[in-house]
Amino acid sequence: MGVHASEREFPLLKAVAVKIAEIYIPADRRKDMDPEAIDAAAQKILEDTEERPIQVRLGKNRYVLVKGVNRLEAHKALGEESIQAYIVQAKRY
């Protein structure tokens, strides 16, 4: 039995459905938006080949995007109301 790449990356995390409307995209993540990557991610979603959850952390009354802005925007563009996400800890500096 093979292990999915995301299971190797986050072996103890379980992806959960998160409402897209509850996800805040910080300015430093917004600059990573790439229309071509969004289109490619949307195509993968339509083909049912996009399986990698985004990463969010808990913020004040909302989730904050950590990784996966193009996948998130692709789900928005397709009219999805929720997305699979890993809830991760905030990095401490």
PyMOL Python script that loads the backbone (N, CA, C, O; Angstrom):
from pymol import cmd

cmd.read_pdbstr("""\
ATOM      1  N   MET A   1       0.840  -1.175   0.000  1.00  0.00           N
ATOM      2  CA  MET A   1       0.000   0.000   0.000  1.00  0.00           C
ATOM      3  C   MET A   1       0.886   1.239   0.000  1.00  0.00           C
ATOM      4  O   MET A   1       1.754   1.372   0.863  1.00  0.00           O
ATOM      5  N   GLY A   2       0.684   2.152  -0.954  1.00  0.00           N
ATOM      6  CA  GLY A   2       1.485   3.360  -1.055  1.00  0.00           C
ATOM      7  C   GLY A   2       0.984   4.426  -0.110  1.00  0.00           C
ATOM      8  O   GLY A   2      -0.183   4.442   0.280  1.00  0.00           O
ATOM      9  N   VAL A   3       1.889   5.316   0.251  1.00  0.00           N
ATOM     10  CA  VAL A   3       1.543   6.437   1.115  1.00  0.00           C
ATOM     11  C   VAL A   3       1.476   7.686   0.261  1.00  0.00           C
ATOM     12  O   VAL A   3       2.418   7.992  -0.471  1.00  0.00           O
ATOM     13  N   HIS A   4       0.371   8.410   0.348  1.00  0.00           N
ATOM     14  CA  HIS A   4       0.182   9.645  -0.407  1.00  0.00           C
ATOM     15  C   HIS A   4       1.231  10.662   0.046  1.00  0.00           C
ATOM     16  O   HIS A   4       1.594  10.691   1.222  1.00  0.00           O
ATOM     17  N   ALA A   5       1.714  11.486  -0.867  1.00  0.00           N
ATOM     18  CA  ALA A   5       2.758  12.465  -0.564  1.00  0.00           C
ATOM     19  C   ALA A   5       2.382  13.349   0.616  1.00  0.00           C
ATOM     20  O   ALA A   5       3.230  13.636   1.461  1.00  0.00           O
ATOM     21  N   SER A   6       1.119  13.790   0.691  1.00  0.00           N
ATOM     22  CA  SER A   6       0.720  14.668   1.790  1.00  0.00           C
ATOM     23  C   SER A   6       0.734  13.925   3.128  1.00  0.00           C
ATOM     24  O   SER A   6       0.901  14.550   4.175  1.00  0.00           O
ATOM     25  N   GLU A   7       0.560  12.608   3.109  1.00  0.00           N
ATOM     26  CA  GLU A   7       0.631  11.832   4.345  1.00  0.00           C
ATOM     27  C   GLU A   7       2.075  11.746   4.833  1.00  0.00           C
ATOM     28  O   GLU A   7       2.320  11.692   6.038  1.00  0.00           O
ATOM     29  N   ARG A   8       3.031  11.732   3.906  1.00  0.00           N
ATOM     30  CA  ARG A   8       4.438  11.735   4.304  1.00  0.00           C
ATOM     31  C   ARG A   8       4.823  13.102   4.854  1.00  0.00           C
ATOM     32  O   ARG A   8       5.601  13.195   5.804  1.00  0.00           O
ATOM     33  N   GLU A   9       4.281  14.161   4.261  1.00  0.00           N
ATOM     34  CA  GLU A   9       4.612  15.518   4.668  1.00  0.00           C
ATOM     35  C   GLU A   9       4.024  15.843   6.042  1.00  0.00           C
ATOM     36  O   GLU A   9       4.683  16.495   6.851  1.00  0.00           O
ATOM     37  N   PHE A  10       2.799  15.399   6.316  1.00  0.00           N
ATOM     38  CA  PHE A  10       2.109  15.658   7.567  1.00  0.00           C
ATOM     39  C   PHE A  10       1.502  14.360   8.105  1.00  0.00           C
ATOM     40  O   PHE A  10       0.288  14.173   8.032  1.00  0.00           O
ATOM     41  N   PRO A  11       2.326  13.469   8.638  1.00  0.00           N
ATOM     42  CA  PRO A  11       1.831  12.143   9.023  1.00  0.00           C
ATOM     43  C   PRO A  11       0.792  12.149  10.144  1.00  0.00           C
ATOM     44  O   PRO A  11      -0.013  11.220  10.215  1.00  0.00           O
ATOM     45  N   LEU A  12       0.774  13.151  11.018  1.00  0.00           N
ATOM     46  CA  LEU A  12      -0.164  13.154  12.134  1.00  0.00           C
ATOM     47  C   LEU A  12      -1.363  14.061  11.910  1.00  0.00           C
ATOM     48  O   LEU A  12      -2.275  14.098  12.735  1.00  0.00           O
ATOM     49  N   LEU A  13      -1.371  14.784  10.817  1.00  0.00           N
ATOM     50  CA  LEU A  13      -2.471  15.692  10.543  1.00  0.00           C
ATOM     51  C   LEU A  13      -3.529  15.033   9.682  1.00  0.00           C
ATOM     52  O   LEU A  13      -3.231  14.220   8.808  1.00  0.00           O
ATOM     53  N   LYS A  14      -4.759  15.400   9.947  1.00  0.00           N
ATOM     54  CA  LYS A  14      -5.871  14.902   9.155  1.00  0.00           C
ATOM     55  C   LYS A  14      -6.515  16.108   8.475  1.00  0.00           C
ATOM     56  O   LYS A  14      -6.819  17.110   9.123  1.00  0.00           O
ATOM     57  N   ALA A  15      -6.716  16.000   7.180  1.00  0.00           N
ATOM     58  CA  ALA A  15      -7.350  17.093   6.444  1.00  0.00           C
ATOM     59  C   ALA A  15      -8.812  17.193   6.856  1.00  0.00           C
ATOM     60  O   ALA A  15      -9.490  16.181   7.036  1.00  0.00           O
ATOM     61  N   VAL A  16      -9.285  18.419   7.002  1.00  0.00           N
ATOM     62  CA  VAL A  16     -10.679  18.675   7.360  1.00  0.00           C
ATOM     63  C   VAL A  16     -11.262  19.660   6.357  1.00  0.00           C
ATOM     64  O   VAL A  16     -10.528  20.415   5.720  1.00  0.00           O
ATOM     65  N   ALA A  17     -12.569  19.649   6.221  1.00  0.00           N
ATOM     66  CA  ALA A  17     -13.247  20.603   5.345  1.00  0.00           C
ATOM     67  C   ALA A  17     -13.375  21.934   6.082  1.00  0.00           C
ATOM     68  O   ALA A  17     -13.861  21.994   7.212  1.00  0.00           O
ATOM     69  N   VAL A  18     -12.927  22.999   5.416  1.00  0.00           N
ATOM     70  CA  VAL A  18     -12.991  24.340   5.985  1.00  0.00           C
ATOM     71  C   VAL A  18     -13.790  25.214   5.026  1.00  0.00           C
ATOM     72  O   VAL A  18     -13.601  25.140   3.811  1.00  0.00           O
ATOM     73  N   LYS A  19     -14.684  26.042   5.570  1.00  0.00           N
ATOM     74  CA  LYS A  19     -15.457  26.957   4.726  1.00  0.00           C
ATOM     75  C   LYS A  19     -14.521  28.020   4.164  1.00  0.00           C
ATOM     76  O   LYS A  19     -13.795  28.679   4.908  1.00  0.00           O
ATOM     77  N   ILE A  20     -14.547  28.178   2.854  1.00  0.00           N
ATOM     78  CA  ILE A  20     -13.675  29.141   2.186  1.00  0.00           C
ATOM     79  C   ILE A  20     -13.908  30.553   2.715  1.00  0.00           C
ATOM     80  O   ILE A  20     -12.958  31.326   2.842  1.00  0.00           O
ATOM     81  N   ALA A  21     -15.140  30.895   3.020  1.00  0.00           N
ATOM     82  CA  ALA A  21     -15.464  32.232   3.517  1.00  0.00           C
ATOM     83  C   ALA A  21     -14.799  32.535   4.865  1.00  0.00           C
ATOM     84  O   ALA A  21     -14.690  33.698   5.254  1.00  0.00           O
ATOM     85  N   GLU A  22     -14.356  31.499   5.573  1.00  0.00           N
ATOM     86  CA  GLU A  22     -13.738  31.689   6.885  1.00  0.00           C
ATOM     87  C   GLU A  22     -12.209  31.740   6.809  1.00  0.00           C
ATOM     88  O   GLU A  22     -11.539  31.730   7.841  1.00  0.00           O
ATOM     89  N   ILE A  23     -11.658  31.794   5.601  1.00  0.00           N
ATOM     90  CA  ILE A  23     -10.202  31.802   5.432  1.00  0.00           C
ATOM     91  C   ILE A  23      -9.736  33.193   5.020  1.00  0.00           C
ATOM     92  O   ILE A  23     -10.179  33.736   4.007  1.00  0.00           O
ATOM     93  N   TYR A  24      -8.835  33.760   5.821  1.00  0.00           N
ATOM     94  CA  TYR A  24      -8.236  35.057   5.535  1.00  0.00           C
ATOM     95  C   TYR A  24      -6.910  34.828   4.818  1.00  0.00           C
ATOM     96  O   TYR A  24      -6.127  33.963   5.210  1.00  0.00           O
ATOM     97  N   ILE A  25      -6.662  35.608   3.766  1.00  0.00           N
ATOM     98  CA  ILE A  25      -5.408  35.499   3.023  1.00  0.00           C
ATOM     99  C   ILE A  25      -4.542  36.705   3.375  1.00  0.00           C
ATOM    100  O   ILE A  25      -4.875  37.826   2.990  1.00  0.00           O
ATOM    101  N   PRO A  26      -3.435  36.503   4.099  1.00  0.00           N
ATOM    102  CA  PRO A  26      -2.546  37.622   4.441  1.00  0.00           C
ATOM    103  C   PRO A  26      -1.907  38.226   3.186  1.00  0.00           C
ATOM    104  O   PRO A  26      -1.789  37.566   2.154  1.00  0.00           O
ATOM    105  N   ALA A  27      -1.502  39.478   3.298  1.00  0.00           N
ATOM    106  CA  ALA A  27      -0.898  40.192   2.166  1.00  0.00           C
ATOM    107  C   ALA A  27       0.310  39.447   1.600  1.00  0.00           C
ATOM    108  O   ALA A  27       0.490  39.407   0.383  1.00  0.00           O
ATOM    109  N   ASP A  28       1.134  38.860   2.458  1.00  0.00           N
ATOM    110  CA  ASP A  28       2.319  38.161   1.951  1.00  0.00           C
ATOM    111  C   ASP A  28       1.958  36.899   1.170  1.00  0.00           C
ATOM    112  O   ASP A  28       2.768  36.423   0.375  1.00  0.00           O
ATOM    113  N   ARG A  29       0.773  36.352   1.376  1.00  0.00           N
ATOM    114  CA  ARG A  29       0.308  35.207   0.587  1.00  0.00           C
ATOM    115  C   ARG A  29      -0.347  35.686  -0.708  1.00  0.00           C
ATOM    116  O   ARG A  29      -0.250  35.020  -1.738  1.00  0.00           O
ATOM    117  N   ARG A  30      -1.012  36.838  -0.655  1.00  0.00           N
ATOM    118  CA  ARG A  30      -1.669  37.386  -1.848  1.00  0.00           C
ATOM    119  C   ARG A  30      -0.675  37.631  -2.976  1.00  0.00           C
ATOM    120  O   ARG A  30      -1.000  37.462  -4.150  1.00  0.00           O
ATOM    121  N   LYS A  31       0.553  38.036  -2.606  1.00  0.00           N
ATOM    122  CA  LYS A  31       1.555  38.316  -3.638  1.00  0.00           C
ATOM    123  C   LYS A  31       1.998  37.049  -4.362  1.00  0.00           C
ATOM    124  O   LYS A  31       2.608  37.123  -5.429  1.00  0.00           O
ATOM    125  N   ASP A  32       1.697  35.894  -3.790  1.00  0.00           N
ATOM    126  CA  ASP A  32       2.051  34.618  -4.424  1.00  0.00           C
ATOM    127  C   ASP A  32       1.005  34.160  -5.443  1.00  0.00           C
ATOM    128  O   ASP A  32       1.198  33.145  -6.113  1.00  0.00           O
ATOM    129  N   MET A  33      -0.108  34.903  -5.565  1.00  0.00           N
ATOM    130  CA  MET A  33      -1.151  34.511  -6.515  1.00  0.00           C
ATOM    131  C   MET A  33      -0.614  34.554  -7.935  1.00  0.00           C
ATOM    132  O   MET A  33       0.030  35.520  -8.342  1.00  0.00           O
ATOM    133  N   ASP A  34      -0.890  33.488  -8.684  1.00  0.00           N
ATOM    134  CA  ASP A  34      -0.420  33.365 -10.063  1.00  0.00           C
ATOM    135  C   ASP A  34      -1.597  32.878 -10.904  1.00  0.00           C
ATOM    136  O   ASP A  34      -2.032  31.737 -10.750  1.00  0.00           O
ATOM    137  N   PRO A  35      -2.125  33.737 -11.801  1.00  0.00           N
ATOM    138  CA  PRO A  35      -3.296  33.343 -12.603  1.00  0.00           C
ATOM    139  C   PRO A  35      -3.116  32.016 -13.349  1.00  0.00           C
ATOM    140  O   PRO A  35      -4.060  31.232 -13.449  1.00  0.00           O
ATOM    141  N   GLU A  36      -1.929  31.764 -13.864  1.00  0.00           N
ATOM    142  CA  GLU A  36      -1.699  30.495 -14.575  1.00  0.00           C
ATOM    143  C   GLU A  36      -1.756  29.306 -13.617  1.00  0.00           C
ATOM    144  O   GLU A  36      -2.294  28.252 -13.956  1.00  0.00           O
ATOM    145  N   ALA A  37      -1.197  29.482 -12.420  1.00  0.00           N
ATOM    146  CA  ALA A  37      -1.240  28.402 -11.431  1.00  0.00           C
ATOM    147  C   ALA A  37      -2.666  28.178 -10.942  1.00  0.00           C
ATOM    148  O   ALA A  37      -3.063  27.044 -10.674  1.00  0.00           O
ATOM    149  N   ILE A  38      -3.435  29.258 -10.826  1.00  0.00           N
ATOM    150  CA  ILE A  38      -4.841  29.137 -10.420  1.00  0.00           C
ATOM    151  C   ILE A  38      -5.617  28.354 -11.474  1.00  0.00           C
ATOM    152  O   ILE A  38      -6.398  27.461 -11.143  1.00  0.00           O
ATOM    153  N   ASP A  39      -5.400  28.693 -12.747  1.00  0.00           N
ATOM    154  CA  ASP A  39      -6.070  27.965 -13.836  1.00  0.00           C
ATOM    155  C   ASP A  39      -5.676  26.496 -13.841  1.00  0.00           C
ATOM    156  O   ASP A  39      -6.525  25.623 -14.025  1.00  0.00           O
ATOM    157  N   ALA A  40      -4.382  26.218 -13.639  1.00  0.00           N
ATOM    158  CA  ALA A  40      -3.911  24.824 -13.632  1.00  0.00           C
ATOM    159  C   ALA A  40      -4.519  24.061 -12.457  1.00  0.00           C
ATOM    160  O   ALA A  40      -4.919  22.906 -12.606  1.00  0.00           O
ATOM    161  N   ALA A  41      -4.590  24.700 -11.297  1.00  0.00           N
ATOM    162  CA  ALA A  41      -5.192  24.054 -10.126  1.00  0.00           C
ATOM    163  C   ALA A  41      -6.677  23.799 -10.358  1.00  0.00           C
ATOM    164  O   ALA A  41      -7.194  22.749  -9.978  1.00  0.00           O
ATOM    165  N   ALA A  42      -7.369  24.763 -10.984  1.00  0.00           N
ATOM    166  CA  ALA A  42      -8.794  24.579 -11.276  1.00  0.00           C
ATOM    167  C   ALA A  42      -8.998  23.395 -12.214  1.00  0.00           C
ATOM    168  O   ALA A  42      -9.941  22.620 -12.046  1.00  0.00           O
ATOM    169  N   GLN A  43      -8.126  23.256 -13.190  1.00  0.00           N
ATOM    170  CA  GLN A  43      -8.219  22.132 -14.120  1.00  0.00           C
ATOM    171  C   GLN A  43      -8.045  20.804 -13.389  1.00  0.00           C
ATOM    172  O   GLN A  43      -8.772  19.845 -13.645  1.00  0.00           O
ATOM    173  N   LYS A  44      -7.076  20.757 -12.476  1.00  0.00           N
ATOM    174  CA  LYS A  44      -6.853  19.528 -11.692  1.00  0.00           C
ATOM    175  C   LYS A  44      -8.075  19.201 -10.834  1.00  0.00           C
ATOM    176  O   LYS A  44      -8.455  18.039 -10.687  1.00  0.00           O
ATOM    177  N   ILE A  45      -8.679  20.246 -10.273  1.00  0.00           N
ATOM    178  CA  ILE A  45      -9.876  20.033  -9.453  1.00  0.00           C
ATOM    179  C   ILE A  45     -11.000  19.460 -10.315  1.00  0.00           C
ATOM    180  O   ILE A  45     -11.672  18.508  -9.919  1.00  0.00           O
ATOM    181  N   LEU A  46     -11.198  20.050 -11.498  1.00  0.00           N
ATOM    182  CA  LEU A  46     -12.242  19.565 -12.407  1.00  0.00           C
ATOM    183  C   LEU A  46     -11.984  18.133 -12.858  1.00  0.00           C
ATOM    184  O   LEU A  46     -12.921  17.360 -13.055  1.00  0.00           O
ATOM    185  N   GLU A  47     -10.708  17.781 -13.023  1.00  0.00           N
ATOM    186  CA  GLU A  47     -10.338  16.427 -13.432  1.00  0.00           C
ATOM    187  C   GLU A  47     -10.298  15.474 -12.247  1.00  0.00           C
ATOM    188  O   GLU A  47     -10.043  14.280 -12.405  1.00  0.00           O
ATOM    189  N   ASP A  48     -10.557  16.019 -11.043  1.00  0.00           N
ATOM    190  CA  ASP A  48     -10.543  15.240  -9.807  1.00  0.00           C
ATOM    191  C   ASP A  48      -9.171  14.640  -9.528  1.00  0.00           C
ATOM    192  O   ASP A  48      -9.063  13.529  -9.008  1.00  0.00           O
ATOM    193  N   THR A  49      -8.110  15.392  -9.882  1.00  0.00           N
ATOM    194  CA  THR A  49      -6.755  14.919  -9.604  1.00  0.00           C
ATOM    195  C   THR A  49      -6.045  15.782  -8.569  1.00  0.00           C
ATOM    196  O   THR A  49      -4.909  15.482  -8.200  1.00  0.00           O
ATOM    197  N   GLU A  50      -6.691  16.854  -8.088  1.00  0.00           N
ATOM    198  CA  GLU A  50      -6.102  17.700  -7.051  1.00  0.00           C
ATOM    199  C   GLU A  50      -6.520  17.155  -5.694  1.00  0.00           C
ATOM    200  O   GLU A  50      -7.693  17.214  -5.324  1.00  0.00           O
ATOM    201  N   GLU A  51      -5.553  16.625  -4.958  1.00  0.00           N
ATOM    202  CA  GLU A  51      -5.858  16.006  -3.668  1.00  0.00           C
ATOM    203  C   GLU A  51      -5.135  16.666  -2.511  1.00  0.00           C
ATOM    204  O   GLU A  51      -5.442  16.381  -1.354  1.00  0.00           O
ATOM    205  N   ARG A  52      -4.193  17.531  -2.791  1.00  0.00           N
ATOM    206  CA  ARG A  52      -3.352  18.099  -1.736  1.00  0.00           C
ATOM    207  C   ARG A  52      -4.096  19.201  -0.984  1.00  0.00           C
ATOM    208  O   ARG A  52      -4.462  20.213  -1.583  1.00  0.00           O
ATOM    209  N   PRO A  53      -4.323  19.022   0.311  1.00  0.00           N
ATOM    210  CA  PRO A  53      -5.012  20.056   1.090  1.00  0.00           C
ATOM    211  C   PRO A  53      -4.147  21.311   1.237  1.00  0.00           C
ATOM    212  O   PRO A  53      -2.920  21.240   1.174  1.00  0.00           O
ATOM    213  N   ILE A  54      -4.796  22.450   1.432  1.00  0.00           N
ATOM    214  CA  ILE A  54      -4.077  23.675   1.750  1.00  0.00           C
ATOM    215  C   ILE A  54      -3.702  23.618   3.228  1.00  0.00           C
ATOM    216  O   ILE A  54      -4.100  22.695   3.938  1.00  0.00           O
ATOM    217  N   GLN A  55      -2.936  24.604   3.689  1.00  0.00           N
ATOM    218  CA  GLN A  55      -2.582  24.681   5.104  1.00  0.00           C
ATOM    219  C   GLN A  55      -3.108  25.995   5.663  1.00  0.00           C
ATOM    220  O   GLN A  55      -2.911  27.059   5.074  1.00  0.00           O
ATOM    221  N   VAL A  56      -3.776  25.908   6.803  1.00  0.00           N
ATOM    222  CA  VAL A  56      -4.279  27.089   7.502  1.00  0.00           C
ATOM    223  C   VAL A  56      -3.915  26.978   8.969  1.00  0.00           C
ATOM    224  O   VAL A  56      -3.633  25.893   9.478  1.00  0.00           O
ATOM    225  N   ARG A  57      -3.926  28.112   9.633  1.00  0.00           N
ATOM    226  CA  ARG A  57      -3.760  28.116  11.091  1.00  0.00           C
ATOM    227  C   ARG A  57      -4.955  28.843  11.682  1.00  0.00           C
ATOM    228  O   ARG A  57      -5.651  29.580  10.983  1.00  0.00           O
ATOM    229  N   LEU A  58      -5.189  28.634  12.964  1.00  0.00           N
ATOM    230  CA  LEU A  58      -6.291  29.315  13.623  1.00  0.00           C
ATOM    231  C   LEU A  58      -5.902  30.753  13.919  1.00  0.00           C
ATOM    232  O   LEU A  58      -4.819  31.020  14.441  1.00  0.00           O
ATOM    233  N   GLY A  59      -6.798  31.684  13.581  1.00  0.00           N
ATOM    234  CA  GLY A  59      -6.617  33.090  13.908  1.00  0.00           C
ATOM    235  C   GLY A  59      -7.759  33.514  14.806  1.00  0.00           C
ATOM    236  O   GLY A  59      -8.427  32.671  15.405  1.00  0.00           O
ATOM    237  N   LYS A  60      -7.988  34.800  14.903  1.00  0.00           N
ATOM    238  CA  LYS A  60      -9.099  35.297  15.712  1.00  0.00           C
ATOM    239  C   LYS A  60     -10.395  35.158  14.920  1.00  0.00           C
ATOM    240  O   LYS A  60     -10.627  35.902  13.967  1.00  0.00           O
ATOM    241  N   ASN A  61     -11.222  34.225  15.305  1.00  0.00           N
ATOM    242  CA  ASN A  61     -12.534  33.979  14.688  1.00  0.00           C
ATOM    243  C   ASN A  61     -12.463  33.621  13.208  1.00  0.00           C
ATOM    244  O   ASN A  61     -13.450  33.783  12.491  1.00  0.00           O
ATOM    245  N   ARG A  62     -11.328  33.145  12.744  1.00  0.00           N
ATOM    246  CA  ARG A  62     -11.181  32.743  11.347  1.00  0.00           C
ATOM    247  C   ARG A  62      -9.922  31.902  11.195  1.00  0.00           C
ATOM    248  O   ARG A  62      -9.117  31.775  12.117  1.00  0.00           O
ATOM    249  N   TYR A  63      -9.779  31.337  10.012  1.00  0.00           N
ATOM    250  CA  TYR A  63      -8.553  30.628   9.671  1.00  0.00           C
ATOM    251  C   TYR A  63      -7.675  31.588   8.878  1.00  0.00           C
ATOM    252  O   TYR A  63      -8.176  32.474   8.186  1.00  0.00           O
ATOM    253  N   VAL A  64      -6.367  31.406   8.985  1.00  0.00           N
ATOM    254  CA  VAL A  64      -5.413  32.222   8.246  1.00  0.00           C
ATOM    255  C   VAL A  64      -4.643  31.291   7.317  1.00  0.00           C
ATOM    256  O   VAL A  64      -4.089  30.284   7.758  1.00  0.00           O
ATOM    257  N   LEU A  65      -4.612  31.627   6.038  1.00  0.00           N
ATOM    258  CA  LEU A  65      -3.923  30.794   5.063  1.00  0.00           C
ATOM    259  C   LEU A  65      -2.418  30.789   5.317  1.00  0.00           C
ATOM    260  O   LEU A  65      -1.804  31.841   5.496  1.00  0.00           O
ATOM    261  N   VAL A  66      -1.837  29.596   5.331  1.00  0.00           N
ATOM    262  CA  VAL A  66      -0.396  29.435   5.483  1.00  0.00           C
ATOM    263  C   VAL A  66       0.224  29.058   4.141  1.00  0.00           C
ATOM    264  O   VAL A  66       1.258  29.598   3.748  1.00  0.00           O
ATOM    265  N   LYS A  67      -0.423  28.123   3.445  1.00  0.00           N
ATOM    266  CA  LYS A  67       0.119  27.640   2.174  1.00  0.00           C
ATOM    267  C   LYS A  67      -1.025  27.156   1.288  1.00  0.00           C
ATOM    268  O   LYS A  67      -1.951  26.497   1.762  1.00  0.00           O
ATOM    269  N   GLY A  68      -0.954  27.492  -0.015  1.00  0.00           N
ATOM    270  CA  GLY A  68      -1.946  26.997  -0.958  1.00  0.00           C
ATOM    271  C   GLY A  68      -2.853  28.061  -1.544  1.00  0.00           C
ATOM    272  O   GLY A  68      -4.009  27.779  -1.861  1.00  0.00           O
ATOM    273  N   VAL A  69      -2.346  29.292  -1.696  1.00  0.00           N
ATOM    274  CA  VAL A  69      -3.201  30.385  -2.177  1.00  0.00           C
ATOM    275  C   VAL A  69      -3.779  30.109  -3.559  1.00  0.00           C
ATOM    276  O   VAL A  69      -4.938  30.439  -3.811  1.00  0.00           O
ATOM    277  N   ASN A  70      -3.010  29.518  -4.453  1.00  0.00           N
ATOM    278  CA  ASN A  70      -3.520  29.271  -5.809  1.00  0.00           C
ATOM    279  C   ASN A  70      -4.595  28.188  -5.809  1.00  0.00           C
ATOM    280  O   ASN A  70      -5.572  28.284  -6.552  1.00  0.00           O
ATOM    281  N   ARG A  71      -4.420  27.151  -4.975  1.00  0.00           N
ATOM    282  CA  ARG A  71      -5.456  26.124  -4.865  1.00  0.00           C
ATOM    283  C   ARG A  71      -6.723  26.706  -4.248  1.00  0.00           C
ATOM    284  O   ARG A  71      -7.830  26.379  -4.677  1.00  0.00           O
ATOM    285  N   LEU A  72      -6.566  27.566  -3.246  1.00  0.00           N
ATOM    286  CA  LEU A  72      -7.718  28.208  -2.621  1.00  0.00           C
ATOM    287  C   LEU A  72      -8.458  29.069  -3.638  1.00  0.00           C
ATOM    288  O   LEU A  72      -9.683  28.998  -3.736  1.00  0.00           O
ATOM    289  N   GLU A  73      -7.725  29.881  -4.394  1.00  0.00           N
ATOM    290  CA  GLU A  73      -8.359  30.746  -5.391  1.00  0.00           C
ATOM    291  C   GLU A  73      -9.027  29.930  -6.494  1.00  0.00           C
ATOM    292  O   GLU A  73     -10.058  30.340  -7.026  1.00  0.00           O
ATOM    293  N   ALA A  74      -8.456  28.789  -6.840  1.00  0.00           N
ATOM    294  CA  ALA A  74      -9.074  27.918  -7.848  1.00  0.00           C
ATOM    295  C   ALA A  74     -10.409  27.387  -7.344  1.00  0.00           C
ATOM    296  O   ALA A  74     -11.382  27.352  -8.096  1.00  0.00           O
ATOM    297  N   HIS A  75     -10.466  26.976  -6.087  1.00  0.00           N
ATOM    298  CA  HIS A  75     -11.728  26.499  -5.511  1.00  0.00           C
ATOM    299  C   HIS A  75     -12.761  27.623  -5.495  1.00  0.00           C
ATOM    300  O   HIS A  75     -13.935  27.393  -5.783  1.00  0.00           O
ATOM    301  N   LYS A  76     -12.323  28.843  -5.157  1.00  0.00           N
ATOM    302  CA  LYS A  76     -13.229  29.999  -5.178  1.00  0.00           C
ATOM    303  C   LYS A  76     -13.781  30.220  -6.584  1.00  0.00           C
ATOM    304  O   LYS A  76     -14.983  30.411  -6.772  1.00  0.00           O
ATOM    305  N   ALA A  77     -12.880  30.189  -7.570  1.00  0.00           N
ATOM    306  CA  ALA A  77     -13.279  30.443  -8.955  1.00  0.00           C
ATOM    307  C   ALA A  77     -14.296  29.407  -9.445  1.00  0.00           C
ATOM    308  O   ALA A  77     -15.136  29.709 -10.294  1.00  0.00           O
ATOM    309  N   LEU A  78     -14.217  28.207  -8.916  1.00  0.00           N
ATOM    310  CA  LEU A  78     -15.137  27.140  -9.313  1.00  0.00           C
ATOM    311  C   LEU A  78     -16.434  27.159  -8.498  1.00  0.00           C
ATOM    312  O   LEU A  78     -17.303  26.308  -8.687  1.00  0.00           O
ATOM    313  N   GLY A  79     -16.559  28.129  -7.597  1.00  0.00           N
ATOM    314  CA  GLY A  79     -17.784  28.251  -6.817  1.00  0.00           C
ATOM    315  C   GLY A  79     -17.892  27.301  -5.642  1.00  0.00           C
ATOM    316  O   GLY A  79     -18.977  27.099  -5.096  1.00  0.00           O
ATOM    317  N   GLU A  80     -16.766  26.717  -5.251  1.00  0.00           N
ATOM    318  CA  GLU A  80     -16.774  25.802  -4.105  1.00  0.00           C
ATOM    319  C   GLU A  80     -17.003  26.595  -2.819  1.00  0.00           C
ATOM    320  O   GLU A  80     -16.583  27.748  -2.718  1.00  0.00           O
ATOM    321  N   GLU A  81     -17.662  25.987  -1.846  1.00  0.00           N
ATOM    322  CA  GLU A  81     -17.901  26.642  -0.568  1.00  0.00           C
ATOM    323  C   GLU A  81     -16.951  26.183   0.518  1.00  0.00           C
ATOM    324  O   GLU A  81     -16.797  26.855   1.538  1.00  0.00           O
ATOM    325  N   SER A  82     -16.302  25.022   0.301  1.00  0.00           N
ATOM    326  CA  SER A  82     -15.346  24.522   1.295  1.00  0.00           C
ATOM    327  C   SER A  82     -14.153  23.911   0.577  1.00  0.00           C
ATOM    328  O   SER A  82     -14.197  23.642  -0.623  1.00  0.00           O
ATOM    329  N   ILE A  83     -13.081  23.698   1.345  1.00  0.00           N
ATOM    330  CA  ILE A  83     -11.844  23.153   0.806  1.00  0.00           C
ATOM    331  C   ILE A  83     -11.195  22.284   1.878  1.00  0.00           C
ATOM    332  O   ILE A  83     -11.334  22.562   3.069  1.00  0.00           O
ATOM    333  N   GLN A  84     -10.498  21.249   1.469  1.00  0.00           N
ATOM    334  CA  GLN A  84      -9.777  20.399   2.410  1.00  0.00           C
ATOM    335  C   GLN A  84      -8.519  21.132   2.878  1.00  0.00           C
ATOM    336  O   GLN A  84      -7.776  21.684   2.067  1.00  0.00           O
ATOM    337  N   ALA A  85      -8.292  21.131   4.178  1.00  0.00           N
ATOM    338  CA  ALA A  85      -7.152  21.857   4.739  1.00  0.00           C
ATOM    339  C   ALA A  85      -6.559  21.111   5.920  1.00  0.00           C
ATOM    340  O   ALA A  85      -7.248  20.402   6.653  1.00  0.00           O
ATOM    341  N   TYR A  86      -5.251  21.298   6.077  1.00  0.00           N
ATOM    342  CA  TYR A  86      -4.569  20.884   7.299  1.00  0.00           C
ATOM    343  C   TYR A  86      -4.545  22.102   8.204  1.00  0.00           C
ATOM    344  O   TYR A  86      -4.211  23.201   7.761  1.00  0.00           O
ATOM    345  N   ILE A  87      -4.895  21.916   9.461  1.00  0.00           N
ATOM    346  CA  ILE A  87      -4.792  23.003  10.430  1.00  0.00           C
ATOM    347  C   ILE A  87      -3.459  22.845  11.140  1.00  0.00           C
ATOM    348  O   ILE A  87      -3.246  21.890  11.887  1.00  0.00           O
ATOM    349  N   VAL A  88      -2.562  23.795  10.894  1.00  0.00           N
ATOM    350  CA  VAL A  88      -1.197  23.711  11.403  1.00  0.00           C
ATOM    351  C   VAL A  88      -0.974  24.753  12.493  1.00  0.00           C
ATOM    352  O   VAL A  88      -1.768  25.679  12.655  1.00  0.00           O
ATOM    353  N   GLN A  89       0.113  24.590  13.235  1.00  0.00           N
ATOM    354  CA  GLN A  89       0.483  25.557  14.270  1.00  0.00           C
ATOM    355  C   GLN A  89       1.157  26.760  13.628  1.00  0.00           C
ATOM    356  O   GLN A  89       1.850  26.628  12.619  1.00  0.00           O
ATOM    357  N   ALA A  90       0.952  27.924  14.213  1.00  0.00           N
ATOM    358  CA  ALA A  90       1.632  29.133  13.742  1.00  0.00           C
ATOM    359  C   ALA A  90       3.119  28.983  14.025  1.00  0.00           C
ATOM    360  O   ALA A  90       3.513  28.456  15.066  1.00  0.00           O
ATOM    361  N   LYS A  91       3.945  29.454  13.088  1.00  0.00           N
ATOM    362  CA  LYS A  91       5.390  29.427  13.309  1.00  0.00           C
ATOM    363  C   LYS A  91       5.748  30.452  14.386  1.00  0.00           C
ATOM    364  O   LYS A  91       5.189  31.547  14.447  1.00  0.00           O
ATOM    365  N   ARG A  92       6.683  30.060  15.215  1.00  0.00           N
ATOM    366  CA  ARG A  92       7.141  30.981  16.257  1.00  0.00           C
ATOM    367  C   ARG A  92       8.534  31.469  15.853  1.00  0.00           C
ATOM    368  O   ARG A  92       9.410  30.676  15.508  1.00  0.00           O
ATOM    369  N   TYR A  93       8.712  32.755  15.904  1.00  0.00           N
ATOM    370  CA  TYR A  93       9.995  33.349  15.479  1.00  0.00           C
ATOM    371  C   TYR A  93      10.752  33.866  16.665  1.00  0.00           C
ATOM    372  O   TYR A  93      11.851  34.399  16.511  1.00  0.00           O
TER     373      TYR A  93
END
""", "prot")
cmd.dss("prot")
cmd.show_as("cartoon", "prot")
cmd.util.cbc("prot")
cmd.orient("prot")
